[in-house]
Each structure stands twice: as C-alpha cells, then as structure tokens.
C-alpha cells in the first residue's frame, strides 16, 4: 500500500482560504488542517481557562490570548 501524500500549500493560499471560508484552519509546514467548530461549552471552558491563567500571570510579562489570534512562531531547535 502506498503512503498518502498530503499536498503542501504556500502561506498566501492559506491566508486566502482563511479570508474566504467560514471554517477555521491551522497551517503548519505547508500543511493546512481544518479545525473543529466551537460550541458554547467549549467557549465557556476557554473563557474560564483564560481567566484563570491570566490572573496567575498578572504580575509577569506573559500574556494570554484567545484561539482566534493567529501567530507565526519561529522554529525552535
């Protein structure tokens, strides 16, 4: 059985997909993955976790963001 080859996409195509789609996607190393939709219970859990972590980090330089924020991270070795 031959392996399934997943297509790789340039970052520009990912951004276009994000702009034109109602779905949420993640991009990693050229691979685009459709994420599951949020429901009210998931959203409530997210808010509670963010509030708890944010309160703990209040005196530090660290920040907490929601899952709607898109970030680009450098490769870590």
mmCIF file of the N, C-alpha and C atoms, coordinates in Angstrom:
data_MODEL
# 
_entry.id   MODEL 
# 
loop_
_atom_site.group_PDB 
_atom_site.id 
_atom_site.type_symbol 
_atom_site.label_atom_id 
_atom_site.label_alt_id 
_atom_site.label_comp_id 
_atom_site.label_asym_id 
_atom_site.label_entity_id 
_atom_site.label_seq_id 
_atom_site.pdbx_PDB_ins_code 
_atom_site.Cartn_x 
_atom_site.Cartn_y 
_atom_site.Cartn_z 
_atom_site.occupancy 
_atom_site.B_iso_or_equiv 
_atom_site.pdbx_formal_charge 
_atom_site.auth_seq_id 
_atom_site.auth_comp_id 
_atom_site.auth_asym_id 
_atom_site.auth_atom_id 
_atom_site.pdbx_PDB_model_num 
ATOM 1   N N  . UNK A 1 1  ? 0.845   -1.169 0.000  1.00 0.00 ? 1  UNK A N  1 
ATOM 2   C CA . UNK A 1 1  ? 0.000   0.000  0.000  1.00 0.00 ? 1  UNK A CA 1 
ATOM 3   C C  . UNK A 1 1  ? 0.896   1.240  0.000  1.00 0.00 ? 1  UNK A C  1 
ATOM 4   N N  . UNK A 1 2  ? 0.645   2.154  -0.901 1.00 0.00 ? 2  UNK A N  1 
ATOM 5   C CA . UNK A 1 2  ? 1.468   3.366  -0.976 1.00 0.00 ? 2  UNK A CA 1 
ATOM 6   C C  . UNK A 1 2  ? 0.985   4.405  0.039  1.00 0.00 ? 2  UNK A C  1 
ATOM 7   N N  . UNK A 1 3  ? 1.918   5.209  0.556  1.00 0.00 ? 3  UNK A N  1 
ATOM 8   C CA . UNK A 1 3  ? 1.536   6.216  1.553  1.00 0.00 ? 3  UNK A CA 1 
ATOM 9   C C  . UNK A 1 3  ? 0.705   7.331  0.923  1.00 0.00 ? 3  UNK A C  1 
ATOM 10  N N  . UNK A 1 4  ? -0.144  7.936  1.724  1.00 0.00 ? 4  UNK A N  1 
ATOM 11  C CA . UNK A 1 4  ? -0.936  9.068  1.256  1.00 0.00 ? 4  UNK A CA 1 
ATOM 12  C C  . UNK A 1 4  ? -0.054  10.312 1.291  1.00 0.00 ? 4  UNK A C  1 
ATOM 13  N N  . UNK A 1 5  ? 0.051   10.971 0.166  1.00 0.00 ? 5  UNK A N  1 
ATOM 14  C CA . UNK A 1 5  ? 0.865   12.179 0.078  1.00 0.00 ? 5  UNK A CA 1 
ATOM 15  C C  . UNK A 1 5  ? -0.056  13.383 0.256  1.00 0.00 ? 5  UNK A C  1 
ATOM 16  N N  . UNK A 1 6  ? 0.215   14.166 1.290  1.00 0.00 ? 6  UNK A N  1 
ATOM 17  C CA . UNK A 1 6  ? -0.596  15.349 1.555  1.00 0.00 ? 6  UNK A CA 1 
ATOM 18  C C  . UNK A 1 6  ? -0.025  16.529 0.778  1.00 0.00 ? 6  UNK A C  1 
ATOM 19  N N  . UNK A 1 7  ? -0.902  17.296 0.132  1.00 0.00 ? 7  UNK A N  1 
ATOM 20  C CA . UNK A 1 7  ? -0.398  18.456 -0.611 1.00 0.00 ? 7  UNK A CA 1 
ATOM 21  C C  . UNK A 1 7  ? 0.151   19.525 0.328  1.00 0.00 ? 7  UNK A C  1 
ATOM 22  N N  . UNK A 1 8  ? 1.112   20.274 -0.146 1.00 0.00 ? 8  UNK A N  1 
ATOM 23  C CA . UNK A 1 8  ? 1.690   21.400 0.598  1.00 0.00 ? 8  UNK A CA 1 
ATOM 24  C C  . UNK A 1 8  ? 1.195   22.692 -0.054 1.00 0.00 ? 8  UNK A C  1 
ATOM 25  N N  . UNK A 1 9  ? 0.885   23.667 0.768  1.00 0.00 ? 9  UNK A N  1 
ATOM 26  C CA . UNK A 1 9  ? 0.349   24.926 0.285  1.00 0.00 ? 9  UNK A CA 1 
ATOM 27  C C  . UNK A 1 9  ? 1.254   26.087 0.674  1.00 0.00 ? 9  UNK A C  1 
ATOM 28  N N  . UNK A 1 10 ? 1.384   27.073 -0.209 1.00 0.00 ? 10 UNK A N  1 
ATOM 29  C CA . UNK A 1 10 ? 2.123   28.279 0.181  1.00 0.00 ? 10 UNK A CA 1 
ATOM 30  C C  . UNK A 1 10 ? 1.295   29.073 1.192  1.00 0.00 ? 10 UNK A C  1 
ATOM 31  N N  . UNK A 1 11 ? 1.956   29.856 1.997  1.00 0.00 ? 11 UNK A N  1 
ATOM 32  C CA . UNK A 1 11 ? 1.299   30.635 3.040  1.00 0.00 ? 11 UNK A CA 1 
ATOM 33  C C  . UNK A 1 11 ? 0.224   31.559 2.463  1.00 0.00 ? 11 UNK A C  1 
ATOM 34  N N  . UNK A 1 12 ? 0.458   32.105 1.282  1.00 0.00 ? 12 UNK A N  1 
ATOM 35  C CA . UNK A 1 12 ? -0.513  33.006 0.658  1.00 0.00 ? 12 UNK A CA 1 
ATOM 36  C C  . UNK A 1 12 ? -1.841  32.299 0.393  1.00 0.00 ? 12 UNK A C  1 
ATOM 37  N N  . UNK A 1 13 ? -1.800  31.034 -0.024 1.00 0.00 ? 13 UNK A N  1 
ATOM 38  C CA . UNK A 1 13 ? -3.032  30.274 -0.261 1.00 0.00 ? 13 UNK A CA 1 
ATOM 39  C C  . UNK A 1 13 ? -3.770  30.009 1.047  1.00 0.00 ? 13 UNK A C  1 
ATOM 40  N N  . UNK A 1 14 ? -3.031  29.755 2.110  1.00 0.00 ? 14 UNK A N  1 
ATOM 41  C CA . UNK A 1 14 ? -3.654  29.572 3.426  1.00 0.00 ? 14 UNK A CA 1 
ATOM 42  C C  . UNK A 1 14 ? -4.393  30.846 3.841  1.00 0.00 ? 14 UNK A C  1 
ATOM 43  N N  . UNK A 1 15 ? -3.745  32.010 3.692  1.00 0.00 ? 15 UNK A N  1 
ATOM 44  C CA . UNK A 1 15 ? -4.387  33.273 4.068  1.00 0.00 ? 15 UNK A CA 1 
ATOM 45  C C  . UNK A 1 15 ? -5.638  33.523 3.234  1.00 0.00 ? 15 UNK A C  1 
ATOM 46  N N  . UNK A 1 16 ? -5.591  33.197 1.951  1.00 0.00 ? 16 UNK A N  1 
ATOM 47  C CA . UNK A 1 16 ? -6.765  33.352 1.094  1.00 0.00 ? 16 UNK A CA 1 
ATOM 48  C C  . UNK A 1 16 ? -7.891  32.438 1.567  1.00 0.00 ? 16 UNK A C  1 
ATOM 49  N N  . UNK A 1 17 ? -7.567  31.216 1.913  1.00 0.00 ? 17 UNK A N  1 
ATOM 50  C CA . UNK A 1 17 ? -8.560  30.277 2.428  1.00 0.00 ? 17 UNK A CA 1 
ATOM 51  C C  . UNK A 1 17 ? -9.191  30.812 3.712  1.00 0.00 ? 17 UNK A C  1 
ATOM 52  N N  . UNK A 1 18 ? -8.385  31.364 4.596  1.00 0.00 ? 18 UNK A N  1 
ATOM 53  C CA . UNK A 1 18 ? -8.889  31.937 5.847  1.00 0.00 ? 18 UNK A CA 1 
ATOM 54  C C  . UNK A 1 18 ? -9.823  33.117 5.578  1.00 0.00 ? 18 UNK A C  1 
ATOM 55  N N  . UNK A 1 19 ? -9.491  33.927 4.580  1.00 0.00 ? 19 UNK A N  1 
ATOM 56  C CA . UNK A 1 19 ? -10.316 35.101 4.270  1.00 0.00 ? 19 UNK A CA 1 
ATOM 57  C C  . UNK A 1 19 ? -11.657 34.719 3.667  1.00 0.00 ? 19 UNK A C  1 
ATOM 58  N N  . UNK A 1 20 ? -11.700 33.630 2.916  1.00 0.00 ? 20 UNK A N  1 
ATOM 59  C CA . UNK A 1 20 ? -12.896 33.298 2.144  1.00 0.00 ? 20 UNK A CA 1 
ATOM 60  C C  . UNK A 1 20 ? -13.729 32.170 2.729  1.00 0.00 ? 20 UNK A C  1 
ATOM 61  N N  . UNK A 1 21 ? -13.303 31.587 3.819  1.00 0.00 ? 21 UNK A N  1 
ATOM 62  C CA . UNK A 1 21 ? -14.005 30.436 4.381  1.00 0.00 ? 21 UNK A CA 1 
ATOM 63  C C  . UNK A 1 21 ? -14.584 30.760 5.753  1.00 0.00 ? 21 UNK A C  1 
ATOM 64  N N  . UNK A 1 22 ? -15.677 30.105 6.083  1.00 0.00 ? 22 UNK A N  1 
ATOM 65  C CA . UNK A 1 22 ? -16.248 30.246 7.423  1.00 0.00 ? 22 UNK A CA 1 
ATOM 66  C C  . UNK A 1 22 ? -15.594 29.282 8.407  1.00 0.00 ? 22 UNK A C  1 
ATOM 67  N N  . UNK A 1 23 ? -14.852 28.327 7.896  1.00 0.00 ? 23 UNK A N  1 
ATOM 68  C CA . UNK A 1 23 ? -14.153 27.368 8.746  1.00 0.00 ? 23 UNK A CA 1 
ATOM 69  C C  . UNK A 1 23 ? -12.871 27.979 9.295  1.00 0.00 ? 23 UNK A C  1 
ATOM 70  N N  . UNK A 1 24 ? -12.353 27.390 10.366 1.00 0.00 ? 24 UNK A N  1 
ATOM 71  C CA . UNK A 1 24 ? -11.079 27.825 10.935 1.00 0.00 ? 24 UNK A CA 1 
ATOM 72  C C  . UNK A 1 24 ? -10.032 26.775 10.561 1.00 0.00 ? 24 UNK A C  1 
ATOM 73  N N  . UNK A 1 25 ? -8.853  27.249 10.165 1.00 0.00 ? 25 UNK A N  1 
ATOM 74  C CA . UNK A 1 25 ? -7.782  26.358 9.748  1.00 0.00 ? 25 UNK A CA 1 
ATOM 75  C C  . UNK A 1 25 ? -6.513  26.653 10.527 1.00 0.00 ? 25 UNK A C  1 
ATOM 76  N N  . UNK A 1 26 ? -5.639  25.666 10.580 1.00 0.00 ? 26 UNK A N  1 
ATOM 77  C CA . UNK A 1 26 ? -4.286  25.859 11.091 1.00 0.00 ? 26 UNK A CA 1 
ATOM 78  C C  . UNK A 1 26 ? -3.321  25.501 9.975  1.00 0.00 ? 26 UNK A C  1 
ATOM 79  N N  . UNK A 1 27 ? -2.196  26.182 9.975  1.00 0.00 ? 27 UNK A N  1 
ATOM 80  C CA . UNK A 1 27 ? -1.178  25.994 8.945  1.00 0.00 ? 27 UNK A CA 1 
ATOM 81  C C  . UNK A 1 27 ? 0.117   25.607 9.632  1.00 0.00 ? 27 UNK A C  1 
ATOM 82  N N  . UNK A 1 28 ? 0.710   24.499 9.190  1.00 0.00 ? 28 UNK A N  1 
ATOM 83  C CA . UNK A 1 28 ? 1.985   24.066 9.754  1.00 0.00 ? 28 UNK A CA 1 
ATOM 84  C C  . UNK A 1 28 ? 2.828   23.432 8.667  1.00 0.00 ? 28 UNK A C  1 
ATOM 85  N N  . UNK A 1 29 ? 3.966   24.038 8.405  1.00 0.00 ? 29 UNK A N  1 
ATOM 86  C CA . UNK A 1 29 ? 4.932   23.471 7.466  1.00 0.00 ? 29 UNK A CA 1 
ATOM 87  C C  . UNK A 1 29 ? 4.301   23.136 6.109  1.00 0.00 ? 29 UNK A C  1 
ATOM 88  N N  . UNK A 1 30 ? 3.445   24.031 5.623  1.00 0.00 ? 30 UNK A N  1 
ATOM 89  C CA . UNK A 1 30 ? 2.818   23.828 4.329  1.00 0.00 ? 30 UNK A CA 1 
ATOM 90  C C  . UNK A 1 30 ? 1.548   23.007 4.355  1.00 0.00 ? 30 UNK A C  1 
ATOM 91  N N  . UNK A 1 31 ? 1.209   22.442 5.487  1.00 0.00 ? 31 UNK A N  1 
ATOM 92  C CA . UNK A 1 31 ? 0.014   21.615 5.604  1.00 0.00 ? 31 UNK A CA 1 
ATOM 93  C C  . UNK A 1 31 ? -1.121  22.435 6.217  1.00 0.00 ? 31 UNK A C  1 
ATOM 94  N N  . UNK A 1 32 ? -2.306  22.356 5.608  1.00 0.00 ? 32 UNK A N  1 
ATOM 95  C CA . UNK A 1 32 ? -3.481  23.079 6.087  1.00 0.00 ? 32 UNK A CA 1 
ATOM 96  C C  . UNK A 1 32 ? -4.445  22.067 6.696  1.00 0.00 ? 32 UNK A C  1 
ATOM 97  N N  . UNK A 1 33 ? -4.855  22.345 7.939  1.00 0.00 ? 33 UNK A N  1 
ATOM 98  C CA . UNK A 1 33 ? -5.738  21.426 8.660  1.00 0.00 ? 33 UNK A CA 1 
ATOM 99  C C  . UNK A 1 33 ? -6.993  22.177 9.087  1.00 0.00 ? 33 UNK A C  1 
ATOM 100 N N  . UNK A 1 34 ? -8.152  21.630 8.754  1.00 0.00 ? 34 UNK A N  1 
ATOM 101 C CA . UNK A 1 34 ? -9.426  22.217 9.169  1.00 0.00 ? 34 UNK A CA 1 
ATOM 102 C C  . UNK A 1 34 ? -9.669  21.873 10.641 1.00 0.00 ? 34 UNK A C  1 
ATOM 103 N N  . UNK A 1 35 ? -9.963  22.893 11.428 1.00 0.00 ? 35 UNK A N  1 
ATOM 104 C CA . UNK A 1 35 ? -10.195 22.695 12.855 1.00 0.00 ? 35 UNK A CA 1 
ATOM 105 C C  . UNK A 1 35 ? -11.692 22.500 13.108 1.00 0.00 ? 35 UNK A C  1 
ATOM 106 N N  . UNK A 1 36 ? -12.011 21.839 14.210 1.00 0.00 ? 36 UNK A N  1 
ATOM 107 C CA . UNK A 1 36 ? -13.415 21.621 14.541 1.00 0.00 ? 36 UNK A CA 1 
ATOM 108 C C  . UNK A 1 36 ? -14.067 22.928 14.965 1.00 0.00 ? 36 UNK A C  1 
ATOM 109 N N  . UNK A 1 37 ? -15.363 23.003 14.779 1.00 0.00 ? 37 UNK A N  1 
ATOM 110 C CA . UNK A 1 37 ? -16.105 24.199 15.168 1.00 0.00 ? 37 UNK A CA 1 
ATOM 111 C C  . UNK A 1 37 ? -16.258 24.259 16.681 1.00 0.00 ? 37 UNK A C  1 
ATOM 112 N N  . UNK A 1 38 ? -16.302 25.491 17.181 1.00 0.00 ? 38 UNK A N  1 
ATOM 113 C CA . UNK A 1 38 ? -16.514 25.670 18.611 1.00 0.00 ? 38 UNK A CA 1 
ATOM 114 C C  . UNK A 1 38 ? -17.998 25.557 18.920 1.00 0.00 ? 38 UNK A C  1 
ATOM 115 N N  . UNK A 1 39 ? -18.285 25.083 20.109 1.00 0.00 ? 39 UNK A N  1 
ATOM 116 C CA . UNK A 1 39 ? -19.656 25.086 20.587 1.00 0.00 ? 39 UNK A CA 1 
ATOM 117 C C  . UNK A 1 39 ? -19.693 25.903 21.881 1.00 0.00 ? 39 UNK A C  1 
ATOM 118 N N  . UNK A 1 40 ? -20.870 26.225 22.405 1.00 0.00 ? 40 UNK A N  1 
ATOM 119 C CA . UNK A 1 40 ? -20.955 27.055 23.609 1.00 0.00 ? 40 UNK A CA 1 
ATOM 120 C C  . UNK A 1 40 ? -20.188 26.478 24.802 1.00 0.00 ? 40 UNK A C  1 
ATOM 121 N N  . UNK A 1 41 ? -20.206 25.172 24.977 1.00 0.00 ? 41 UNK A N  1 
ATOM 122 C CA . UNK A 1 41 ? -19.495 24.561 26.103 1.00 0.00 ? 41 UNK A CA 1 
ATOM 123 C C  . UNK A 1 41 ? -17.985 24.756 25.954 1.00 0.00 ? 41 UNK A C  1 
ATOM 124 N N  . UNK A 1 42 ? -17.476 24.563 24.757 1.00 0.00 ? 42 UNK A N  1 
ATOM 125 C CA . UNK A 1 42 ? -16.046 24.766 24.506 1.00 0.00 ? 42 UNK A CA 1 
ATOM 126 C C  . UNK A 1 42 ? -15.666 26.221 24.771 1.00 0.00 ? 42 UNK A C  1 
ATOM 127 N N  . UNK A 1 43 ? -16.502 27.141 24.319 1.00 0.00 ? 43 UNK A N  1 
ATOM 128 C CA . UNK A 1 43 ? -16.235 28.562 24.517 1.00 0.00 ? 43 UNK A CA 1 
ATOM 129 C C  . UNK A 1 43 ? -16.206 28.920 26.001 1.00 0.00 ? 43 UNK A C  1 
ATOM 130 N N  . UNK A 1 44 ? -17.113 28.366 26.778 1.00 0.00 ? 44 UNK A N  1 
ATOM 131 C CA . UNK A 1 44 ? -17.146 28.616 28.222 1.00 0.00 ? 44 UNK A CA 1 
ATOM 132 C C  . UNK A 1 44 ? -15.882 28.082 28.899 1.00 0.00 ? 44 UNK A C  1 
ATOM 133 N N  . UNK A 1 45 ? -15.455 26.898 28.506 1.00 0.00 ? 45 UNK A N  1 
ATOM 134 C CA . UNK A 1 45 ? -14.219 26.326 29.059 1.00 0.00 ? 45 UNK A CA 1 
ATOM 135 C C  . UNK A 1 45 ? -13.037 27.229 28.716 1.00 0.00 ? 45 UNK A C  1 
ATOM 136 N N  . UNK A 1 46 ? -12.978 27.683 27.464 1.00 0.00 ? 46 UNK A N  1 
ATOM 137 C CA . UNK A 1 46 ? -11.882 28.558 27.039 1.00 0.00 ? 46 UNK A CA 1 
ATOM 138 C C  . UNK A 1 46 ? -11.840 29.838 27.877 1.00 0.00 ? 46 UNK A C  1 
ATOM 139 N N  . UNK A 1 47 ? -12.989 30.459 28.090 1.00 0.00 ? 47 UNK A N  1 
ATOM 140 C CA . UNK A 1 47 ? -13.047 31.691 28.881 1.00 0.00 ? 47 UNK A CA 1 
ATOM 141 C C  . UNK A 1 47 ? -12.570 31.441 30.303 1.00 0.00 ? 47 UNK A C  1 
ATOM 142 N N  . UNK A 1 48 ? -13.017 30.363 30.913 1.00 0.00 ? 48 UNK A N  1 
ATOM 143 C CA . UNK A 1 48 ? -12.617 30.055 32.290 1.00 0.00 ? 48 UNK A CA 1 
ATOM 144 C C  . UNK A 1 48 ? -11.117 29.787 32.405 1.00 0.00 ? 48 UNK A C  1 
ATOM 145 N N  . UNK A 1 49 ? -10.575 29.034 31.463 1.00 0.00 ? 49 UNK A N  1 
ATOM 146 C CA . UNK A 1 49 ? -9.137  28.735 31.486 1.00 0.00 ? 49 UNK A CA 1 
ATOM 147 C C  . UNK A 1 49 ? -8.326  30.014 31.268 1.00 0.00 ? 49 UNK A C  1 
ATOM 148 N N  . UNK A 1 50 ? -8.731  30.826 30.293 1.00 0.00 ? 50 UNK A N  1 
ATOM 149 C CA . UNK A 1 50 ? -8.017  32.072 30.023 1.00 0.00 ? 50 UNK A CA 1 
ATOM 150 C C  . UNK A 1 50 ? -8.045  33.006 31.229 1.00 0.00 ? 50 UNK A C  1 
ATOM 151 N N  . UNK A 1 51 ? -9.185  33.120 31.884 1.00 0.00 ? 51 UNK A N  1 
ATOM 152 C CA . UNK A 1 51 ? -9.289  33.995 33.055 1.00 0.00 ? 51 UNK A CA 1 
ATOM 153 C C  . UNK A 1 51 ? -8.386  33.508 34.178 1.00 0.00 ? 51 UNK A C  1 
ATOM 154 N N  . UNK A 1 52 ? -8.376  32.209 34.424 1.00 0.00 ? 52 UNK A N  1 
ATOM 155 C CA . UNK A 1 52 ? -7.547  31.643 35.493 1.00 0.00 ? 52 UNK A CA 1 
ATOM 156 C C  . UNK A 1 52 ? -6.063  31.866 35.216 1.00 0.00 ? 52 UNK A C  1 
ATOM 157 N N  . UNK A 1 53 ? -5.638  31.545 34.004 1.00 0.00 ? 53 UNK A N  1 
ATOM 158 C CA . UNK A 1 53 ? -4.221  31.713 33.662 1.00 0.00 ? 53 UNK A CA 1 
ATOM 159 C C  . UNK A 1 53 ? -3.840  33.192 33.674 1.00 0.00 ? 53 UNK A C  1 
ATOM 160 N N  . UNK A 1 54 ? -4.694  34.037 33.115 1.00 0.00 ? 54 UNK A N  1 
ATOM 161 C CA . UNK A 1 54 ? -4.412  35.469 33.076 1.00 0.00 ? 54 UNK A CA 1 
ATOM 162 C C  . UNK A 1 54 ? -4.251  36.042 34.481 1.00 0.00 ? 54 UNK A C  1 
ATOM 163 N N  . UNK A 1 55 ? -5.100  35.636 35.406 1.00 0.00 ? 55 UNK A N  1 
ATOM 164 C CA . UNK A 1 55 ? -4.991  36.100 36.792 1.00 0.00 ? 55 UNK A CA 1 
ATOM 165 C C  . UNK A 1 55 ? -3.672  35.669 37.420 1.00 0.00 ? 55 UNK A C  1 
ATOM 166 N N  . UNK A 1 56 ? -3.231  34.463 37.127 1.00 0.00 ? 56 UNK A N  1 
ATOM 167 C CA . UNK A 1 56 ? -1.961  33.963 37.678 1.00 0.00 ? 56 UNK A CA 1 
ATOM 168 C C  . UNK A 1 56 ? -0.752  34.697 37.104 1.00 0.00 ? 56 UNK A C  1 
ATOM 169 N N  . UNK A 1 57 ? -0.877  35.170 35.878 1.00 0.00 ? 57 UNK A N  1 
ATOM 170 C CA . UNK A 1 57 ? 0.249   35.821 35.202 1.00 0.00 ? 57 UNK A CA 1 
ATOM 171 C C  . UNK A 1 57 ? 0.217   37.347 35.320 1.00 0.00 ? 57 UNK A C  1 
ATOM 172 N N  . UNK A 1 58 ? -0.696  37.862 36.097 1.00 0.00 ? 58 UNK A N  1 
ATOM 173 C CA . UNK A 1 58 ? -0.899  39.310 36.184 1.00 0.00 ? 58 UNK A CA 1 
ATOM 174 C C  . UNK A 1 58 ? 0.384   40.086 36.491 1.00 0.00 ? 58 UNK A C  1 
ATOM 175 N N  . UNK A 1 59 ? 1.233   39.564 37.345 1.00 0.00 ? 59 UNK A N  1 
ATOM 176 C CA . UNK A 1 59 ? 2.457   40.261 37.751 1.00 0.00 ? 59 UNK A CA 1 
ATOM 177 C C  . UNK A 1 59 ? 3.652   39.966 36.840 1.00 0.00 ? 59 UNK A C  1 
ATOM 178 N N  . UNK A 1 60 ? 3.441   39.229 35.762 1.00 0.00 ? 60 UNK A N  1 
ATOM 179 C CA . UNK A 1 60 ? 4.554   38.871 34.874 1.00 0.00 ? 60 UNK A CA 1 
ATOM 180 C C  . UNK A 1 60 ? 4.429   39.598 33.532 1.00 0.00 ? 60 UNK A C  1 
ATOM 181 N N  . UNK A 1 61 ? 5.414   39.395 32.674 1.00 0.00 ? 61 UNK A N  1 
ATOM 182 C CA . UNK A 1 61 ? 5.386   39.971 31.329 1.00 0.00 ? 61 UNK A CA 1 
ATOM 183 C C  . UNK A 1 61 ? 4.650   39.072 30.335 1.00 0.00 ? 61 UNK A C  1 
ATOM 184 N N  . UNK A 1 62 ? 4.167   37.927 30.784 1.00 0.00 ? 62 UNK A N  1 
ATOM 185 C CA . UNK A 1 62 ? 3.476   36.978 29.907 1.00 0.00 ? 62 UNK A CA 1 
ATOM 186 C C  . UNK A 1 62 ? 2.045   37.451 29.647 1.00 0.00 ? 62 UNK A C  1 
ATOM 187 N N  . UNK A 1 63 ? 1.512   37.085 28.491 1.00 0.00 ? 63 UNK A N  1 
ATOM 188 C CA . UNK A 1 63 ? 0.150   37.447 28.126 1.00 0.00 ? 63 UNK A CA 1 
ATOM 189 C C  . UNK A 1 63 ? -0.602  36.205 27.663 1.00 0.00 ? 63 UNK A C  1 
ATOM 190 N N  . UNK A 1 64 ? -1.919  36.245 27.809 1.00 0.00 ? 64 UNK A N  1 
ATOM 191 C CA . UNK A 1 64 ? -2.787  35.148 27.394 1.00 0.00 ? 64 UNK A CA 1 
ATOM 192 C C  . UNK A 1 64 ? -3.702  35.670 26.288 1.00 0.00 ? 64 UNK A C  1 
ATOM 193 N N  . UNK A 1 65 ? -3.838  34.888 25.208 1.00 0.00 ? 65 UNK A N  1 
ATOM 194 C CA . UNK A 1 65 ? -4.677  35.288 24.087 1.00 0.00 ? 65 UNK A CA 1 
ATOM 195 C C  . UNK A 1 65 ? -5.674  34.179 23.763 1.00 0.00 ? 65 UNK A C  1 
ATOM 196 N N  . UNK A 1 66 ? -6.757  34.550 23.086 1.00 0.00 ? 66 UNK A N  1 
ATOM 197 C CA . UNK A 1 66 ? -7.758  33.564 22.688 1.00 0.00 ? 66 UNK A CA 1 
ATOM 198 C C  . UNK A 1 66 ? -7.279  32.789 21.461 1.00 0.00 ? 66 UNK A C  1 
ATOM 199 N N  . UNK A 1 67 ? -8.011  31.757 21.109 1.00 0.00 ? 67 UNK A N  1 
ATOM 200 C CA . UNK A 1 67 ? -7.645  30.926 19.958 1.00 0.00 ? 67 UNK A CA 1 
ATOM 201 C C  . UNK A 1 67 ? -7.891  31.640 18.630 1.00 0.00 ? 67 UNK A C  1 
ATOM 202 N N  . UNK A 1 68 ? -8.570  32.765 18.648 1.00 0.00 ? 68 UNK A N  1 
ATOM 203 C CA . UNK A 1 68 ? -8.831  33.496 17.402 1.00 0.00 ? 68 UNK A CA 1 
ATOM 204 C C  . UNK A 1 68 ? -7.614  34.260 16.895 1.00 0.00 ? 68 UNK A C  1 
ATOM 205 N N  . UNK A 1 69 ? -6.626  34.444 17.732 1.00 0.00 ? 69 UNK A N  1 
ATOM 206 C CA . UNK A 1 69 ? -5.412  35.156 17.336 1.00 0.00 ? 69 UNK A CA 1 
ATOM 207 C C  . UNK A 1 69 ? -4.532  34.238 16.494 1.00 0.00 ? 69 UNK A C  1 
ATOM 208 N N  . UNK A 1 70 ? -4.082  34.745 15.358 1.00 0.00 ? 70 UNK A N  1 
ATOM 209 C CA . UNK A 1 70 ? -3.173  33.967 14.511 1.00 0.00 ? 70 UNK A CA 1 
ATOM 210 C C  . UNK A 1 70 ? -1.755  34.445 14.781 1.00 0.00 ? 70 UNK A C  1 
ATOM 211 N N  . UNK A 1 71 ? -0.869  33.502 15.016 1.00 0.00 ? 71 UNK A N  1 
ATOM 212 C CA . UNK A 1 71 ? 0.519   33.854 15.290 1.00 0.00 ? 71 UNK A CA 1 
ATOM 213 C C  . UNK A 1 71 ? 1.449   33.042 14.405 1.00 0.00 ? 71 UNK A C  1 
ATOM 214 N N  . UNK A 1 72 ? 2.616   33.598 14.156 1.00 0.00 ? 72 UNK A N  1 
ATOM 215 C CA . UNK A 1 72 ? 3.665   32.882 13.437 1.00 0.00 ? 72 UNK A CA 1 
ATOM 216 C C  . UNK A 1 72 ? 4.813   32.725 14.413 1.00 0.00 ? 72 UNK A C  1 
ATOM 217 N N  . UNK A 1 73 ? 5.219   31.495 14.639 1.00 0.00 ? 73 UNK A N  1 
ATOM 218 C CA . UNK A 1 73 ? 6.297   31.240 15.590 1.00 0.00 ? 73 UNK A CA 1 
ATOM 219 C C  . UNK A 1 73 ? 7.542   30.779 14.854 1.00 0.00 ? 73 UNK A C  1 
ATOM 220 N N  . UNK A 1 74 ? 8.714   31.154 15.349 1.00 0.00 ? 74 UNK A N  1 
ATOM 221 C CA . UNK A 1 74 ? 9.955   30.670 14.736 1.00 0.00 ? 74 UNK A CA 1 
ATOM 222 C C  . UNK A 1 74 ? 10.156  29.194 15.069 1.00 0.00 ? 74 UNK A C  1 
ATOM 223 N N  . UNK A 1 75 ? 10.902  28.517 14.236 1.00 0.00 ? 75 UNK A N  1 
ATOM 224 C CA . UNK A 1 75 ? 11.236  27.123 14.525 1.00 0.00 ? 75 UNK A CA 1 
ATOM 225 C C  . UNK A 1 75 ? 12.145  27.076 15.738 1.00 0.00 ? 75 UNK A C  1 
ATOM 226 N N  . UNK A 1 76 ? 11.832  26.207 16.653 1.00 0.00 ? 76 UNK A N  1 
ATOM 227 C CA . UNK A 1 76 ? 12.661  26.054 17.844 1.00 0.00 ? 76 UNK A CA 1 
ATOM 228 C C  . UNK A 1 76 ? 13.520  24.811 17.696 1.00 0.00 ? 76 UNK A C  1 
ATOM 229 N N  . UNK A 1 77 ? 14.761  24.912 18.092 1.00 0.00 ? 77 UNK A N  1 
ATOM 230 C CA . UNK A 1 77 ? 15.688  23.782 17.974 1.00 0.00 ? 77 UNK A CA 1 
ATOM 231 C C  . UNK A 1 77 ? 15.918  23.185 19.336 1.00 0.00 ? 77 UNK A C  1 
# 
